[in-house]
Structures are given as C-alpha cells and as structure tokens.
Amino acid sequence: MAHTKLSDAEIANRLESLRGWSVVQGKLHRDLSFDTFVDAFGFMARVALVAEAMNHHPEWQNVYNRVAVDLSTHDAGGITELDFALAARIDELAAR
Amino acid sequence: MAHTKLSDAEIANRLESLRGWSVVQGKLHRDLSFDTFVDAFGFMARVALVAEAMNHHPEWQNVYNRVAVDLSTHDAGGITELDFALAARIDELAAR
C-alpha cells in the first residue's frame, strides 16, 4: 500500500469512484447520517475494527445520529492511497 | 433526573466533584488520552452503552488515542444534572 501523498489531480480522479466524499482542509471528508445513535455507533464500531486491522485510523466526530469522518495520512503529510482504501471500506460499511 | 439548565454557580460547584472537566463554549468538556486506538475506542464503546441506557449522548471526537467529549442538554439549552451524571459515569469508565 503506497503512502505517497497524492496530487490534486490524482485525488480528483479517485474521488469519482467514491460517493459523498470531498476534500475539506486537506483531508478526505464525509458526513454520514443514521436513524439513531445505536446505528451511528454501530457503524463506528465496524469502522474501528477495519481501521485497526489496516493500522490506519480516521479522525471522526459523532453527535447523536451523525458521524463526520476525516481521513489523511500523517506520515505523508496529505491524502494517500491508504485513505482512499479506508474510505472505500467505510462506504461499504455505511451501505449496510 | 432534572433537565433544568444549571446556573454558572451551580456548574462551578458541581465541577469540583469531577476531574478534568471544564466548560468550553457552553458545554462540559473533557479531553482524554489513552495508550492506543484500541484503548480509546474501547472506552468509547463503554461510554456508548452507558449513554444509550441513559438516553443522553455525548458529542465527541476521536483522533487515534485521543477522545474529546462535550456534554450539554439540547432541550434545556445548556448544562444540566444529566450532563454531570453522564460526566461522572465517563470518569468511572475512563479510570479503568
């Protein structure tokens, strides 16, 4: 898995394969909304397990049924393939 | 459980019985730090179960091993006894 910071053009290209993600303050950002807190935190628990297995963790905030996720790769100083890989997994988990 | 907004004096008085909490932007705030993401998210999972049982939920954000918690009671437009009750439970769970 590459950890090289992607260019703006590479990021724009990869964003087309995701849904609901944009670049906010240099990070991949997605806002998600669920029916209840149980649903929101259930989603977070699924993402937490996947993130730990990838050894790549989101920055995120939760307010009741809403979760905001920001992804970037600290070591690379920007957005990398690793962030897009985690974003794709998050989309899979959010779609359930 | 009272849901009446507490006065500044009542809040200051109750803050003395907690550790690490302050009022930030009108909410009870505490920053917590753990050894790892697993520890941080394990803490969040414990708090989530307690919060759901209380039907009172935190606003919180997590970045790797750090968790920032904000508590307020939306219906009351401020900080209530319910927030201090949840803060006390959070302190118990954080101390484990």
Backbone of each chain as ProteinMPNN parsed JSONL, in Angstrom:
{"seq_chain_A": "MAHTKLSDAEIANRLESLRGWSVVQGKLHRDLSFDTFVDAFGFMARVALVAEAMNHHPEWQNVYNRVAVDLSTHDAGGITELDFALAARIDELAAR", "coords_chain_A": {"N_chain_A": [[0.856, -1.2, 0.0], [0.705, 2.06, -1.015], [2.151, 4.978, 0.419], [2.486, 7.479, -0.408], [1.983, 10.922, -0.799], [-0.81, 11.994, -2.595], [-1.358, 13.747, -5.691], [-3.307, 16.71, -6.473], [-4.731, 16.231, -8.797], [-4.7, 13.453, -8.954], [-6.162, 12.881, -6.688], [-8.655, 14.043, -7.311], [-9.39, 12.413, -9.421], [-9.644, 9.894, -8.158], [-11.68, 10.448, -6.392], [-13.965, 10.269, -7.866], [-14.751, 7.654, -7.855], [-15.864, 7.232, -5.443], [-18.566, 7.845, -3.104], [-20.051, 10.742, -1.866], [-17.827, 11.83, -0.671], [-15.477, 14.458, -0.107], [-12.817, 16.862, -0.419], [-11.778, 18.413, 2.41], [-10.183, 20.915, 4.037], [-7.715, 19.743, 3.398], [-8.11, 17.061, 3.883], [-9.711, 13.891, 3.305], [-13.131, 13.931, 3.395], [-16.226, 12.942, 4.813], [-19.644, 13.242, 5.563], [-21.922, 11.461, 7.488], [-25.18, 10.143, 8.102], [-27.447, 8.614, 10.304], [-30.234, 6.575, 11.463], [-30.456, 6.449, 14.253], [-28.643, 6.859, 17.398], [-27.663, 4.369, 18.126], [-27.434, 3.111, 15.662], [-25.547, 4.806, 14.456], [-23.32, 4.528, 16.168], [-22.918, 1.822, 15.967], [-22.098, 1.629, 13.324], [-19.676, 3.047, 13.619], [-18.274, 1.288, 15.251], [-17.893, -0.867, 13.543], [-16.282, 0.338, 11.6], [-14.105, 0.96, 13.224], [-12.97, -1.536, 13.804], [-12.119, -2.354, 11.272], [-10.363, -0.27, 10.645], [-8.397, -0.543, 12.599], [-7.357, -3.002, 11.865], [-6.251, -2.293, 9.435], [-4.335, -0.681, 10.326], [-4.677, 2.047, 10.13], [-6.221, 4.982, 10.894], [-9.292, 6.752, 11.358], [-9.982, 10.296, 11.711], [-12.619, 11.422, 13.567], [-15.939, 12.597, 14.313], [-18.806, 12.398, 16.376], [-22.164, 13.127, 16.757], [-24.951, 12.343, 18.253], [-26.961, 10.93, 15.934], [-25.281, 11.39, 13.857], [-22.219, 11.197, 12.014], [-19.067, 12.433, 11.327], [-16.363, 12.101, 9.194], [-12.866, 12.28, 8.776], [-10.113, 11.781, 6.744], [-6.663, 11.314, 6.474], [-3.143, 10.967, 5.817], [-0.831, 11.024, 8.121], [1.969, 10.661, 8.178], [2.636, 11.04, 5.525], [1.88, 13.582, 5.061], [-0.479, 14.339, 3.831], [-3.152, 13.301, 1.613], [-3.397, 9.91, 0.829], [-3.16, 6.755, -1.004], [-3.864, 4.969, 0.925], [-5.775, 6.298, 2.416], [-7.865, 6.454, 0.593], [-8.364, 3.755, 0.337], [-9.327, 3.132, 2.9], [-11.541, 4.816, 2.915], [-13.125, 3.614, 0.947], [-13.751, 1.218, 2.196], [-15.198, 2.214, 4.335], [-17.406, 3.236, 2.989], [-18.551, 0.852, 2.116], [-19.269, -0.255, 4.604], [-21.024, 1.646, 5.558], [-23.121, 1.381, 3.855], [-24.571, -0.798, 4.592]], "CA_chain_A": [[0.0, 0.0, 0.0], [1.526, 3.27, -1.14], [1.93, 6.009, 1.417], [2.938, 8.728, -1.0], [0.939, 11.935, -0.929], [-1.356, 12.08, -3.943], [-1.534, 15.09, -6.25], [-4.705, 17.134, -6.552], [-5.361, 15.567, -9.95], [-4.914, 12.051, -8.571], [-7.259, 12.865, -5.711], [-9.9, 14.318, -8.04], [-9.691, 11.213, -10.202], [-10.094, 8.834, -7.27], [-12.942, 10.848, -5.748], [-15.091, 9.899, -8.731], [-15.172, 6.279, -7.577], [-16.487, 7.205, -4.121], [-19.791, 8.649, -3.017], [-20.236, 11.57, -0.671], [-16.562, 12.314, -0.129], [-14.866, 15.643, -0.702], [-11.6, 17.263, 0.284], [-12.02, 19.542, 3.303], [-8.967, 21.247, 4.789], [-6.63, 18.816, 3.096], [-8.43, 15.684, 4.271], [-10.905, 13.281, 2.726], [-14.197, 14.173, 4.367], [-17.603, 12.525, 4.527], [-20.655, 13.324, 6.622], [-22.898, 10.373, 7.414], [-26.321, 10.296, 8.995], [-28.118, 7.344, 10.556], [-31.535, 6.776, 12.106], [-30.34, 6.584, 15.7], [-27.3, 6.753, 17.953], [-27.252, 2.957, 18.057], [-26.998, 2.868, 14.279], [-24.318, 5.573, 14.211], [-22.181, 3.945, 16.879], [-22.694, 0.506, 15.365], [-21.243, 1.913, 12.167], [-18.337, 3.406, 14.094], [-17.613, 0.076, 15.758], [-17.455, -1.645, 12.379], [-15.144, 1.054, 11.012], [-12.972, 0.872, 14.151], [-12.333, -2.835, 13.633], [-11.442, -2.334, 9.974], [-9.265, 0.704, 10.724], [-7.322, -1.129, 13.397], [-6.747, -4.059, 11.054], [-5.466, -1.621, 8.402], [-3.419, 0.213, 11.033], [-4.9, 3.407, 9.614], [-7.377, 5.335, 11.708], [-9.955, 8.004, 10.983], [-10.376, 11.336, 12.661], [-14.069, 11.479, 13.384], [-16.756, 13.099, 15.395], [-20.16, 11.856, 16.425], [-23.198, 13.82, 17.517], [-26.158, 11.513, 18.167], [-27.063, 10.021, 14.775], [-24.411, 11.862, 12.782], [-20.794, 10.92, 12.111], [-18.238, 13.122, 10.329], [-15.095, 11.382, 9.094], [-11.771, 12.914, 8.042], [-9.02, 10.847, 6.51], [-5.408, 11.757, 5.871], [-2.016, 10.138, 6.242], [0.045, 11.963, 8.825], [3.368, 10.476, 7.776], [2.83, 11.535, 4.154], [1.518, 14.998, 5.007], [-1.588, 14.577, 2.916], [-4.053, 12.192, 1.299], [-2.699, 8.839, 0.106], [-3.976, 5.598, -1.399], [-4.361, 4.351, 2.147], [-7.014, 6.996, 2.787], [-8.918, 6.023, -0.328], [-8.697, 2.368, 0.674], [-10.194, 3.168, 4.08], [-12.805, 5.444, 2.503], [-13.928, 2.624, 0.226], [-14.272, 0.288, 3.206], [-16.219, 2.95, 5.093], [-18.609, 3.273, 2.145], [-19.16, -0.484, 2.185], [-19.866, -0.447, 5.924], [-22.133, 2.593, 5.705], [-24.216, 0.986, 2.96], [-25.299, -1.943, 5.133]], "C_chain_A": [[0.887, 1.243, 0.0], [1.154, 4.291, -0.071], [2.41, 7.356, 0.902], [1.763, 9.676, -1.158], [0.489, 12.031, -2.384], [-1.458, 13.533, -4.391], [-3.025, 15.442, -6.277], [-5.43, 16.421, -7.689], [-5.644, 14.097, -9.638], [-6.088, 11.933, -7.592], [-8.597, 13.062, -6.42], [-10.343, 13.091, -8.822], [-10.273, 10.113, -9.314], [-11.419, 9.175, -6.584], [-14.151, 10.409, -6.571], [-15.603, 8.495, -8.439], [-15.823, 6.143, -6.197], [-17.771, 8.023, -4.144], [-19.789, 9.464, -1.728], [-18.958, 12.109, -0.063], [-16.121, 13.583, -0.849], [-13.583, 15.94, 0.066], [-11.915, 18.52, 1.094], [-10.775, 19.739, 4.154], [-7.892, 20.169, 4.636], [-6.86, 17.374, 3.496], [-9.648, 15.194, 3.508], [-12.008, 13.345, 3.764], [-15.515, 13.574, 3.886], [-18.46, 12.689, 5.769], [-21.658, 12.205, 6.42], [-23.994, 10.599, 8.445], [-27.05, 8.959, 9.102], [-29.447, 7.616, 11.258], [-31.379, 7.129, 13.584], [-28.873, 6.584, 16.12], [-26.788, 5.321, 17.87], [-26.741, 2.628, 16.661], [-25.668, 3.57, 14.003], [-23.127, 4.908, 14.904], [-21.895, 2.524, 16.402], [-21.81, 0.62, 14.131], [-19.817, 2.213, 12.609], [-17.581, 2.174, 14.592], [-17.107, -0.779, 14.599], [-16.226, -0.992, 11.741], [-13.912, 0.909, 11.907], [-12.226, -0.447, 13.978], [-11.531, -2.89, 12.339], [-10.215, -1.422, 10.027], [-8.092, 0.124, 11.502], [-6.598, -2.215, 12.609], [-5.866, -3.473, 9.957], [-4.313, -0.817, 9.017], [-3.464, 1.624, 10.446], [-6.246, 3.873, 10.163], [-7.99, 6.657, 11.282], [-9.862, 9.042, 12.103], [-11.873, 11.472, 12.472], [-14.748, 12.066, 14.584], [-18.169, 12.573, 15.241], [-21.033, 12.742, 17.301], [-24.506, 13.083, 17.254], [-26.151, 10.613, 16.925], [-26.149, 10.401, 13.622], [-22.943, 11.541, 13.068], [-20.09, 11.675, 10.987], [-16.857, 12.482, 10.357], [-14.096, 12.198, 8.275], [-10.616, 11.938, 7.947], [-7.823, 11.555, 5.895], [-4.297, 10.882, 6.436], [-0.951, 11.049, 6.812], [1.477, 11.887, 8.32], [3.657, 11.051, 6.395], [2.494, 13.013, 4.027], [0.395, 15.294, 4.034], [-2.443, 13.347, 2.726], [-3.313, 11.176, 0.437], [-3.697, 7.752, -0.323], [-4.587, 4.924, -0.178], [-5.676, 4.993, 2.591], [-8.158, 6.589, 1.869], [-9.322, 4.576, -0.068], [-9.628, 2.321, 1.883], [-11.545, 3.787, 3.735], [-13.712, 4.446, 1.801], [-14.53, 1.607, 1.189], [-15.387, 0.951, 4.018], [-17.517, 3.011, 4.296], [-19.324, 1.927, 2.177], [-19.91, -0.666, 3.504], [-21.074, 0.465, 6.131], [-23.348, 2.151, 4.905], [-25.04, -0.159, 3.524], [-26.552, -1.525, 5.875]], "O_chain_A": [[1.706, 1.444, 0.897], [-0.014, 4.439, 0.289], [2.703, 8.262, 1.682], [0.684, 9.279, -1.596], [1.313, 12.136, -3.292], [-1.624, 14.435, -3.571], [-3.884, 14.575, -6.122], [-6.598, 16.054, -7.559], [-6.69, 13.564, -10.009], [-6.893, 11.004, -7.67], [-9.557, 12.335, -6.161], [-11.531, 12.771, -8.876], [-11.267, 9.479, -9.668], [-12.188, 8.279, -6.238], [-15.235, 10.203, -6.026], [-16.754, 8.177, -8.737], [-16.281, 5.061, -5.828], [-18.028, 8.786, -5.075], [-19.555, 8.934, -0.641], [-19.003, 12.783, 0.966], [-16.363, 13.754, -2.044], [-13.313, 15.318, 1.094], [-12.273, 19.557, 0.536], [-10.366, 18.847, 4.896], [-7.257, 19.749, 5.603], [-5.941, 16.556, 3.462], [-10.508, 15.982, 3.115], [-11.841, 12.868, 4.887], [-15.874, 13.683, 2.713], [-18.061, 12.326, 6.876], [-22.182, 12.017, 5.322], [-23.763, 11.169, 9.511], [-27.242, 8.264, 8.105], [-29.748, 8.758, 11.605], [-32.08, 7.999, 14.102], [-27.98, 6.34, 15.309], [-25.615, 5.092, 17.577], [-25.729, 1.943, 16.507], [-24.771, 2.993, 13.389], [-22.062, 4.746, 14.309], [-20.748, 2.077, 16.433], [-20.9, -0.181, 13.921], [-18.861, 1.69, 12.036], [-16.377, 2.048, 14.369], [-16.018, -1.349, 14.671], [-15.26, -1.668, 11.389], [-12.798, 0.752, 11.407], [-10.996, -0.477, 14.001], [-10.413, -3.403, 12.307], [-9.154, -1.771, 9.509], [-6.935, 0.281, 11.11], [-5.375, -2.332, 12.678], [-4.855, -4.069, 9.584], [-3.431, -0.337, 8.305], [-2.442, 2.292, 10.291], [-7.277, 3.243, 9.93], [-7.275, 7.579, 10.889], [-9.688, 8.708, 13.275], [-12.349, 11.619, 11.346], [-14.235, 12.047, 15.702], [-18.656, 12.338, 14.135], [-20.682, 13.061, 18.436], [-25.089, 13.188, 16.175], [-25.406, 9.634, 16.879], [-26.225, 9.817, 12.541], [-22.489, 11.605, 14.21], [-20.479, 11.565, 9.825], [-16.253, 12.339, 11.42], [-14.432, 12.738, 7.221], [-10.198, 11.345, 8.941], [-7.953, 12.299, 4.923], [-4.494, 10.153, 7.408], [-0.258, 11.756, 6.08], [2.117, 12.907, 8.066], [4.772, 11.494, 6.118], [2.789, 13.633, 3.005], [0.328, 16.389, 3.473], [-2.461, 12.454, 3.573], [-2.682, 11.532, -0.558], [-4.894, 7.827, -0.044], [-5.689, 4.379, -0.241], [-6.576, 4.311, 3.082], [-9.288, 6.403, 2.32], [-10.487, 4.214, -0.233], [-10.6, 1.566, 1.895], [-12.58, 3.324, 4.215], [-14.921, 4.428, 2.029], [-15.675, 1.184, 1.023], [-16.392, 0.319, 4.342], [-18.601, 2.857, 4.857], [-20.551, 1.869, 2.255], [-21.036, -1.163, 3.527], [-22.033, 0.09, 6.806], [-24.478, 2.506, 5.239], [-26.106, -0.467, 2.991], [-27.277, -2.376, 6.391]]}, "seq_chain_B": "MAHTKLSDAEIANRLESLRGWSVVQGKLHRDLSFDTFVDAFGFMARVALVAEAMNHHPEWQNVYNRVAVDLSTHDAGGITELDFALAARIDELAAR", "coords_chain_B": {"N_chain_B": [[-34.5, 12.648, 37.208], [-33.255, 15.815, 36.803], [-33.822, 18.234, 34.252], [-33.293, 20.827, 34.012], [-31.682, 23.766, 33.054], [-28.579, 24.511, 34.462], [-27.288, 27.033, 36.678], [-24.449, 29.266, 36.364], [-23.095, 29.311, 38.795], [-24.006, 26.98, 40.029], [-22.968, 25.135, 38.239], [-20.194, 25.581, 38.542], [-19.888, 24.754, 41.168], [-20.536, 22.005, 40.986], [-18.553, 21.141, 39.27], [-16.364, 20.824, 40.847], [-16.462, 18.315, 41.924], [-15.715, 16.651, 39.947], [-13.105, 15.414, 37.733], [-10.868, 16.956, 35.579], [-12.695, 18.139, 33.905], [-14.102, 20.96, 32.198], [-15.827, 24.019, 31.378], [-16.505, 24.6, 28.109], [-17.311, 26.635, 25.537], [-19.981, 26.655, 26.41], [-20.495, 24.018, 27.041], [-19.958, 20.985, 28.902], [-16.713, 19.879, 29.031], [-14.21, 17.476, 28.318], [-10.934, 16.34, 27.745], [-9.471, 13.335, 26.815], [-6.877, 10.912, 26.992], [-5.376, 8.011, 25.72], [-3.485, 4.898, 25.624], [-3.49, 3.638, 23.126], [-5.284, 3.363, 19.958], [-7.056, 1.229, 20.188], [-7.505, 1.173, 22.931], [-8.67, 3.707, 23.246], [-10.969, 3.524, 21.633], [-12.205, 1.393, 22.833], [-12.879, 2.511, 25.298], [-14.722, 4.412, 24.299], [-16.713, 2.705, 23.389], [-17.659, 1.634, 25.772], [-18.661, 3.955, 26.991], [-20.621, 4.558, 25.106], [-22.54, 2.54, 25.467], [-23.431, 3.084, 28.058], [-24.377, 5.698, 27.696], [-26.453, 5.334, 25.871], [-28.167, 3.826, 27.439], [-28.83, 5.74, 29.322], [-30.177, 7.409, 27.748], [-28.972, 9.71, 26.894], [-26.626, 11.455, 25.171], [-23.181, 11.828, 24.251], [-21.406, 14.523, 22.602], [-18.682, 13.944, 20.635], [-15.228, 13.591, 19.713], [-12.706, 11.718, 18.075], [-9.328, 11.108, 17.676], [-7.051, 8.945, 16.799], [-5.465, 7.983, 19.619], [-6.759, 9.723, 21.227], [-9.582, 11.254, 22.793], [-12.125, 13.598, 22.716], [-14.641, 15.016, 24.638], [-17.855, 16.454, 24.716], [-20.486, 17.699, 26.595], [-23.876, 18.521, 26.792], [-27.269, 19.6, 27.305], [-29.574, 19.503, 25.003], [-32.37, 20.064, 24.913], [-32.7, 21.627, 27.146], [-31.127, 23.75, 26.664], [-28.56, 24.124, 27.643], [-26.23, 23.238, 30.242], [-27.032, 20.531, 32.302], [-28.159, 18.61, 35.212], [-28.181, 16.077, 34.176], [-26.06, 16.034, 32.403], [-23.915, 16.211, 34.166], [-24.296, 13.816, 35.48], [-23.752, 11.986, 33.44], [-21.115, 12.729, 32.918], [-19.873, 11.93, 35.286], [-20.145, 9.171, 35.11], [-18.613, 8.747, 32.853], [-16.103, 9.443, 33.837], [-15.722, 7.341, 35.653], [-15.574, 5.189, 33.848], [-13.343, 5.909, 32.357], [-11.35, 5.657, 34.165], [-10.742, 3.029, 34.436]], "CA_chain_B": [[-33.329, 13.411, 36.747], [-33.654, 17.171, 36.402], [-33.356, 18.67, 32.935], [-33.281, 22.28, 34.032], [-30.366, 24.367, 32.847], [-27.95, 24.929, 35.712], [-26.658, 28.359, 36.685], [-22.986, 29.234, 36.368], [-22.643, 28.98, 40.155], [-24.285, 25.556, 40.242], [-22.0, 24.392, 37.42], [-18.879, 25.7, 39.182], [-19.935, 23.915, 42.359], [-20.518, 20.586, 40.604], [-17.274, 20.831, 38.618], [-15.364, 20.492, 41.865], [-16.519, 16.877, 42.229], [-15.218, 15.915, 38.784], [-11.688, 15.669, 37.437], [-10.505, 17.14, 34.183], [-13.77, 18.761, 33.13], [-14.257, 22.406, 32.239], [-16.887, 24.476, 30.489], [-15.97, 25.154, 26.862], [-18.404, 27.014, 24.63], [-21.283, 26.319, 26.976], [-20.663, 22.58, 27.233], [-18.978, 20.295, 29.75], [-15.699, 19.368, 28.118], [-13.027, 16.791, 28.841], [-10.019, 15.682, 26.807], [-8.896, 12.114, 27.374], [-5.812, 10.328, 26.191], [-5.156, 6.597, 26.015], [-2.232, 4.409, 25.045], [-3.652, 3.231, 21.738], [-6.635, 3.481, 19.393], [-7.892, 0.17, 20.772], [-7.905, 1.642, 24.258], [-9.565, 4.861, 23.088], [-12.28, 3.116, 21.124], [-12.813, 0.569, 23.883], [-13.506, 3.487, 26.193], [-15.902, 4.969, 23.638], [-17.76, 1.677, 23.354], [-18.248, 1.566, 27.115], [-19.467, 5.165, 27.173], [-21.782, 4.481, 24.213], [-23.55, 1.686, 26.087], [-23.978, 3.827, 29.197], [-25.113, 6.857, 27.175], [-27.711, 4.856, 25.296], [-29.036, 3.429, 28.556], [-29.291, 6.983, 29.948], [-30.816, 8.193, 26.689], [-28.293, 11.013, 26.862], [-25.475, 11.089, 24.341], [-22.123, 12.839, 24.156], [-20.761, 14.928, 21.353], [-17.291, 13.589, 20.879], [-14.377, 13.349, 18.568], [-11.607, 10.793, 18.335], [-8.178, 11.074, 16.774], [-6.184, 7.87, 17.276], [-5.577, 7.606, 21.038], [-7.359, 10.83, 21.971], [-11.031, 11.439, 22.712], [-12.62, 14.84, 23.309], [-16.065, 14.84, 24.927], [-18.639, 17.643, 25.068], [-21.81, 17.338, 27.102], [-24.878, 19.546, 27.087], [-28.629, 19.085, 27.156], [-30.145, 20.331, 23.94], [-33.72, 20.505, 25.253], [-32.629, 22.642, 28.208], [-30.327, 24.876, 26.18], [-27.373, 24.343, 28.473], [-25.711, 22.112, 31.017], [-27.985, 20.12, 33.343], [-27.731, 17.498, 36.079], [-27.996, 14.907, 33.326], [-24.694, 16.1, 31.879], [-22.988, 15.851, 35.249], [-24.446, 12.378, 35.733], [-23.0, 11.274, 32.4], [-19.685, 13.024, 33.129], [-19.387, 11.086, 36.389], [-20.022, 7.802, 34.578], [-17.457, 8.754, 31.946], [-14.899, 9.411, 34.678], [-15.59, 5.956, 36.14], [-15.15, 4.318, 32.744], [-12.006, 6.31, 31.93], [-10.385, 5.313, 35.215], [-10.463, 1.579, 34.423]], "C_chain_B": [[-33.783, 14.764, 36.224], [-33.068, 17.514, 35.034], [-33.361, 20.186, 32.849], [-31.857, 22.783, 33.895], [-29.81, 24.864, 34.178], [-27.355, 26.323, 35.57], [-25.135, 28.205, 36.677], [-22.449, 28.826, 37.741], [-22.865, 27.501, 40.444], [-23.285, 24.695, 39.461], [-20.624, 24.411, 38.087], [-18.793, 24.793, 40.405], [-19.799, 22.431, 42.004], [-19.2, 20.193, 39.935], [-16.22, 20.383, 39.617], [-15.333, 19.0, 42.182], [-16.042, 16.019, 41.057], [-13.742, 16.21, 38.576], [-11.512, 15.871, 35.933], [-11.57, 17.787, 33.323], [-13.72, 20.276, 33.273], [-15.425, 22.768, 31.343], [-16.238, 25.147, 29.285], [-17.145, 25.39, 25.921], [-19.752, 26.491, 25.118], [-21.543, 24.84, 27.187], [-19.618, 22.059, 28.2], [-17.993, 19.595, 28.842], [-14.613, 18.62, 28.877], [-12.233, 16.178, 27.691], [-9.412, 14.477, 27.502], [-7.864, 11.564, 26.417], [-5.563, 8.904, 26.656], [-3.857, 6.139, 25.363], [-2.366, 4.173, 23.539], [-5.063, 3.533, 21.257], [-7.559, 2.436, 19.993], [-8.384, 0.583, 22.149], [-8.923, 2.78, 24.158], [-10.949, 4.402, 22.631], [-12.981, 2.167, 22.095], [-13.521, 1.438, 24.915], [-14.788, 4.031, 25.571], [-17.045, 3.957, 23.596], [-18.44, 1.553, 24.713], [-19.159, 2.774, 27.366], [-20.736, 5.092, 26.313], [-22.901, 3.656, 24.845], [-24.224, 2.403, 27.246], [-24.846, 4.988, 28.709], [-26.465, 6.424, 26.613], [-28.694, 4.46, 26.398], [-29.605, 4.646, 29.281], [-30.151, 7.801, 28.995], [-30.268, 9.629, 26.676], [-26.919, 10.773, 26.257], [-24.448, 12.198, 24.271], [-21.955, 13.34, 22.725], [-19.289, 14.641, 21.572], [-16.536, 13.423, 19.591], [-13.183, 12.51, 18.997], [-10.557, 10.932, 17.242], [-7.167, 10.115, 17.392], [-6.391, 7.579, 18.763], [-6.248, 8.683, 21.89], [-8.866, 10.904, 21.735], [-11.38, 12.747, 23.406], [-14.131, 14.725, 23.441], [-16.688, 16.18, 25.286], [-20.041, 17.209, 25.456], [-22.671, 18.574, 27.309], [-26.242, 18.92, 26.836], [-29.384, 19.993, 26.209], [-31.502, 20.909, 24.342], [-33.712, 21.625, 26.293], [-31.81, 23.856, 27.78], [-29.107, 25.15, 27.034], [-26.956, 23.061, 29.17], [-26.695, 21.813, 32.152], [-27.375, 19.024, 34.223], [-27.442, 16.247, 35.265], [-26.581, 14.876, 32.752], [-23.674, 15.738, 32.955], [-23.093, 14.37, 35.599], [-23.657, 11.575, 34.701], [-21.496, 11.505, 32.563], [-19.107, 12.124, 34.228], [-19.212, 9.644, 35.934], [-18.812, 7.696, 33.651], [-16.154, 8.691, 32.743], [-14.653, 8.0, 35.225], [-15.019, 5.056, 35.051], [-13.727, 4.636, 32.276], [-10.945, 5.839, 32.911], [-10.012, 3.84, 35.19], [-9.189, 1.249, 33.696]], "O_chain_B": [[-34.601, 14.841, 35.308], [-31.947, 17.122, 34.712], [-33.426, 20.761, 31.762], [-30.942, 22.28, 34.546], [-30.498, 25.556, 34.927], [-26.968, 26.738, 34.478], [-24.612, 27.126, 36.955], [-21.469, 28.087, 37.837], [-22.009, 26.846, 41.038], [-22.816, 23.667, 39.95], [-19.965, 23.376, 38.184], [-17.772, 24.152, 40.652], [-19.042, 21.698, 42.64], [-18.778, 19.04, 40.025], [-15.295, 19.65, 39.269], [-14.321, 18.476, 42.647], [-15.976, 14.795, 41.169], [-13.195, 17.139, 39.169], [-11.957, 15.054, 35.126], [-11.365, 17.965, 32.122], [-13.348, 20.807, 34.319], [-15.952, 21.917, 30.627], [-15.516, 26.134, 29.423], [-17.872, 24.464, 25.562], [-20.55, 25.96, 24.346], [-22.671, 24.44, 27.476], [-18.526, 22.617, 28.31], [-18.384, 18.806, 27.982], [-14.155, 19.059, 29.932], [-12.801, 15.574, 26.781], [-8.907, 14.573, 28.62], [-7.961, 11.727, 25.201], [-5.542, 8.63, 27.856], [-3.211, 6.898, 24.641], [-1.451, 4.479, 22.775], [-5.93, 3.911, 22.044], [-8.722, 2.724, 20.275], [-9.546, 0.367, 22.491], [-9.911, 2.809, 24.892], [-11.968, 4.834, 23.169], [-14.209, 2.144, 22.168], [-14.631, 1.128, 25.347], [-15.822, 4.104, 26.236], [-18.21, 4.323, 23.753], [-19.657, 1.385, 24.791], [-20.269, 2.638, 27.88], [-21.805, 5.518, 26.75], [-24.071, 4.029, 24.769], [-25.444, 2.338, 27.399], [-25.925, 5.23, 29.25], [-27.487, 7.068, 26.851], [-29.893, 4.725, 26.303], [-30.722, 4.6, 29.795], [-30.78, 8.777, 29.402], [-30.997, 10.602, 26.478], [-26.138, 9.975, 26.775], [-24.801, 13.377, 24.236], [-22.318, 12.659, 21.767], [-18.714, 15.05, 22.582], [-17.103, 13.155, 18.532], [-12.719, 12.589, 20.134], [-10.86, 10.879, 16.05], [-6.512, 10.437, 18.383], [-7.404, 6.982, 19.13], [-6.301, 8.574, 23.115], [-9.354, 10.653, 20.633], [-10.979, 12.979, 24.547], [-14.823, 14.381, 22.482], [-16.122, 16.95, 26.063], [-20.696, 16.451, 24.74], [-22.242, 19.549, 27.926], [-26.353, 17.852, 26.235], [-29.781, 21.103, 26.565], [-31.76, 22.096, 24.141], [-34.61, 22.468, 26.314], [-31.808, 24.878, 28.467], [-28.667, 26.295, 27.137], [-27.288, 21.956, 28.74], [-27.132, 22.715, 32.867], [-26.246, 18.58, 34.01], [-26.569, 15.453, 35.616], [-25.978, 13.81, 32.632], [-22.692, 15.046, 32.687], [-22.1, 13.743, 35.97], [-22.978, 10.606, 35.043], [-20.699, 10.587, 32.37], [-17.99, 11.622, 34.107], [-18.254, 8.974, 36.32], [-18.087, 6.702, 33.658], [-15.222, 7.978, 32.372], [-13.517, 7.527, 35.255], [-14.106, 4.266, 35.293], [-12.994, 3.743, 31.849], [-9.787, 5.645, 32.543], [-9.059, 3.437, 35.857], [-8.819, 0.078, 33.599]]}, "name": "protein", "num_of_chains": 2, "seq": "MAHTKLSDAEIANRLESLRGWSVVQGKLHRDLSFDTFVDAFGFMARVALVAEAMNHHPEWQNVYNRVAVDLSTHDAGGITELDFALAARIDELAARMAHTKLSDAEIANRLESLRGWSVVQGKLHRDLSFDTFVDAFGFMARVALVAEAMNHHPEWQNVYNRVAVDLSTHDAGGITELDFALAARIDELAAR"}
